[in-house]
């Protein structure tokens, strides 16, 4: 509800309340004389209609909600329940495998078909509307903002009916930690290096590059202490040379959830994280997937 609407509502309620007190007193006197209850006052019916209209408007306004997945849920049933569609949920939650949701997992819901845009520095509503192929008015109404509003970096804007391009929704992973890239994917000292190395201080926490299920958490040959996460659709990530782990086999993790700590285990000459991405059973260059 906008500030102007709230003020008008408050003024109306106060005015009707005061007026209603006087009229109610008169009605009570009349009822005592006649011995019967009179009709419902017109102002009361008007107030009811006004309140109902405001509640309906609020209910129809798009919202971003958090939802905990229940046993038996799938994206289709969740989308139907909240008046949206599967594509909207997949895009909003950056899902790699739409079928890979499990009870207890918390996902975001947009209660309308469309997109949620994270504002970048200097962006305008006009630019956002153009990027998603919608009219600016739709964005103004959905977010209760005016054409003169200045957007803040990181602000979340609901774009009803917005469509992301296929390229913008390609499979991506986030960086497992902010370290120094010391070795890339490819030939190194006569051997092929099937991942990237990120140097960081001993004990630095590293995180899941995407959501999934932990399939390994322990010592594994030259990897040393390693964590492997299955993301579905043939995608897995491996995190090697850890000092210790923070998850267990079978555990479901969210994107960005802590997996373990940088160490010196296995075949390594200094503290760093060895990171791999497997696609369809093959080791691929992580730099092509990291966002």
C-alpha positions in Angstrom: 0.0 0.0 0.0 1.5 3.4 -1.0 2.0 6.2 1.6 -0.8 8.3 0.0 -3.2 5.3 0.2 -2.2 4.6 3.8 -2.8 8.2 4.8 -6.2 8.3 3.0 -7.2 5.0 4.7 -6.2 6.3 8.1 -8.1 9.5 7.6 -11.2 7.7 6.4 -11.1 5.3 9.4 -10.7 8.1 11.9 -13.4 10.2 10.4 -15.8 7.2 10.1 -15.0 6.2 13.6 -15.8 9.6 15.1 -18.9 9.9 13.0 -19.8 6.4 13.8 -19.5 7.0 17.5 -22.1 9.8 17.4 -24.4 8.0 15.0 -24.1 4.8 17.1 -25.1 6.7 20.3 -28.1 8.0 18.5 -29.0 4.6 17.2 -28.7 3.1 20.6 -31.1 5.7 22.0 -33.6 4.9 19.2 -33.3 1.2 19.8 -34.1 1.7 23.5 -37.2 3.6 22.5 -38.3 1.2 19.8 -37.0 -2.0 21.3 -35.4 -3.2 18.1 -32.1 -3.1 16.3 -31.9 -0.8 13.2 -30.3 -1.4 9.8 -26.5 -1.5 9.4 -25.3 2.1 8.8 -24.2 3.0 5.3 -20.8 4.3 6.4 -20.0 0.9 7.9 -20.8 -0.9 4.6 -18.7 1.6 2.8 -15.8 1.0 5.1 -16.1 -2.8 4.7 -16.1 -2.4 0.9 -13.1 -0.1 1.0 -11.1 -2.5 3.3 -12.0 -5.5 1.2 -10.8 -3.7 -1.9 -7.5 -2.8 -0.3 -7.0 -6.4 0.9 -7.7 -7.8 -2.6 -5.3 -5.3 -4.1 -2.6 -6.4 -1.6 -3.2 -10.1 -2.3 -2.9 -9.6 -6.0 0.4 -7.7 -5.8 3.4 -9.8 -6.8 5.6 -10.9 -3.9 8.9 -12.8 -3.3 8.3 -15.5 -0.7 10.4 -18.2 1.0 9.0 -21.8 0.8 10.2 -24.9 2.5 9.8 -28.0 0.2 7.5 -30.6 1.7 7.4 -34.4 1.0 5.7 -35.1 -2.3 6.4 -31.6 -3.7 7.6 -30.9 -7.2 8.2 -27.6 -9.0 5.0 -28.0 -10.9 2.8 -28.4 -7.8 4.6 -25.6 -6.0 4.2 -23.3 -9.0 0.5 -24.1 -9.4 0.0 -23.4 -5.7 1.4 -19.9 -5.9 0.1 -18.9 -9.3 3.4 -18.9 -11.1 5.2 -21.4 -13.4 8.2 -23.8 -13.4 10.4 -21.6 -15.5 10.0 -18.7 -13.1 11.0 -20.9 -10.1 14.0 -22.4 -12.0 15.3 -19.0 -13.0 14.7 -17.4 -9.6 16.6 -20.1 -7.8 19.3 -20.7 -10.4 18.5 -24.4 -10.5 20.7 -26.7 -12.4 18.3 -29.6 -12.3 14.7 -28.7 -11.8 13.8 -32.2 -10.6 16.4 -32.1 -7.9 14.5 -30.6 -5.0 14.1 -32.4 -1.6 12.0 -32.0 1.6 13.4 -29.3 3.9 15.1 -27.3 1.2 14.2 -23.6 1.2 13.5 -22.0 -2.2 12.2 -18.6 -3.3 8.8 -18.1 -4.8 7.7 -15.3 -7.1 3.9 -15.2 -7.0 3.6 -14.2 -10.6 5.0 -15.5 -13.9 8.1 -13.4 -14.6 11.6 -12.6 -13.3 13.4 -11.0 -10.4 16.2 -8.6 -11.4 19.1 -7.7 -9.1 19.9 -4.0 -9.8 23.4 -3.2 -11.0 25.1 0.2 -10.5 23.5 2.9 -12.5 20.6 0.8 -13.9 17.2 2.4 -14.6 13.7 1.0 -14.9 13.7 1.8 -18.6 16.9 -0.4 -19.1 15.5 -3.2 -17.1 12.1 -3.1 -18.9 13.9 -3.2 -22.2 16.1 -6.2 -21.2 13.1 -8.3 -20.2 10.8 -7.2 -22.9 8.1 -5.5 -20.7 6.5 -2.1 -20.4 7.9 0.2 -17.7 4.4 0.7 -16.2 4.3 -3.0 -15.2 7.4 -2.7 -13.2 6.3 0.6 -11.5 3.0 -1.0 -10.4 4.5 -4.3 -9.2 7.1 -2.7 -7.1 5.2 0.4 -6.0 7.8 2.8 -7.2 7.5 6.0 -9.2 9.1 6.9 -12.5 11.4 9.3 -10.7 12.7 6.7 -8.2 16.5 6.1 -8.2 17.4 2.4 -7.9 20.0 1.2 -5.5 22.7 -1.4 -6.3 21.5 -4.8 -5.2 17.9 -3.8 -5.0 15.5 -6.6 -6.2 13.0 -5.6 -8.8 10.0 -7.8 -9.7 9.4 -8.0 -13.5 6.0 -9.5 -14.2 5.9 -11.2 -17.5 9.7 -10.8 -17.9 11.6 -13.4 -19.9 15.3 -14.1 -19.5 17.2 -15.1 -22.6 18.3 -18.7 -22.9 21.9 -17.5 -22.7 21.4 -15.7 -19.5 20.0 -18.9 -17.9 22.8 -21.2 -19.0 24.4 -23.5 -16.4 26.7 -21.6 -14.1 28.5 -22.3 -10.8 29.7 -19.7 -8.3 33.4 -19.5 -7.2 34.0 -21.8 -4.2 36.2 -19.2 -2.5 37.9 -15.9 -3.3 41.5 -17.0 -3.7 44.3 -16.5 -6.1 44.2 -18.6 -9.3 47.6 -20.3 -9.3 47.0 -23.0 -11.9 44.5 -23.4 -14.6 42.9 -26.3 -16.5 45.3 -27.9 -19.0 48.8 -29.2 -19.4 51.2 -28.5 -16.5 54.7 -29.9 -16.1 54.1 -32.6 -18.6 50.8 -33.7 -17.0 47.2 -32.7 -17.6 45.7 -30.7 -14.7 41.9 -31.4 -14.7 40.8 -28.5 -12.6 41.9 -25.1 -11.2 43.9 -24.3 -8.1 42.9 -21.4 -5.8 45.5 -20.4 -3.3 44.3 -19.3 0.1 45.4 -19.2 3.7 45.4 -22.5 5.6 42.0 -23.0 7.2 40.1 -20.7 4.9 36.5 -21.9 4.4 35.3 -22.9 0.9 31.8 -23.2 -0.3 29.5 -25.2 -2.6 29.6 -23.9 -6.2 26.0 -25.0 -6.6 23.3 -26.9 -4.8 23.3 -30.7 -4.6 24.0 -33.8 -2.6 27.4 -34.7 -1.0 28.6 -38.0 -2.4 32.1 -38.0 -0.9 33.6 -36.4 2.2 37.0 -37.9 3.2 40.4 -38.9 2.1 40.8 -39.9 -1.6 44.3 -40.5 -2.9 46.2 -37.5 -4.4 43.2 -35.3 -3.7 43.8 -35.6 0.0 40.7 -34.8 1.9 38.1 -34.2 -0.8 34.4 -33.3 -1.0 32.3 -34.3 -4.0 28.9 -32.9 -4.7 26.4 -34.3 -7.2 24.3 -31.5 -8.8 22.1 -33.7 -11.0 22.0 -34.0 -14.8 25.5 -35.5 -14.8 27.2 -32.5 -13.1 29.5 -33.0 -10.1 32.1 -30.8 -8.4 35.2 -31.8 -6.5 37.0 -29.8 -3.8 40.5 -31.2 -3.0 43.3 -30.9 -0.4 41.0 -29.8 2.4 42.2 -29.5 6.0 38.8 -30.8 7.3 35.2 -31.1 6.1 32.1 -29.4 7.3 29.6 -31.8 5.6 28.8 -35.5 5.5 28.0 -38.0 2.7 24.3 -37.9 1.8 23.8 -34.4 3.0 22.0 -31.9 0.8 23.7 -28.5 0.4 22.6 -25.2 -0.9 24.7 -23.0 -3.3 27.2 -21.1 -1.2 27.0 -23.5 1.8 30.2 -24.1 3.7 31.8 -27.5 2.7 35.2 -27.4 4.4 38.5 -25.7 5.0 41.6 -25.2 2.8 44.5 -27.5 3.8 47.6 -29.3 2.7 46.4 -32.9 2.4 47.2 -35.1 -0.6 49.6 -34.1 -3.4 50.2 -30.4 -2.8 53.1 -28.1 -2.0 51.1 -25.3 -0.4 47.7 -24.5 1.0 45.1 -24.2 -1.8 41.8 -25.6 -3.0 41.8 -27.9 -6.1 38.4 -27.4 -7.8 37.0 -29.6 -10.6 33.7 -29.7 -12.5 32.5 -32.9 -14.1 29.9 -32.9 -16.9 28.5 -36.1 -18.2 31.3 -38.1 -16.6 34.0 -35.9 -18.2 36.2 -33.4 -16.4 35.7 -29.9 -18.0 37.3 -26.5 -17.7 35.7 -24.9 -14.6 36.4 -21.4 -15.9 33.8 -22.0 -18.7 31.1 -22.5 -16.0 32.1 -20.2 -13.2 30.0 -17.0 -12.9 
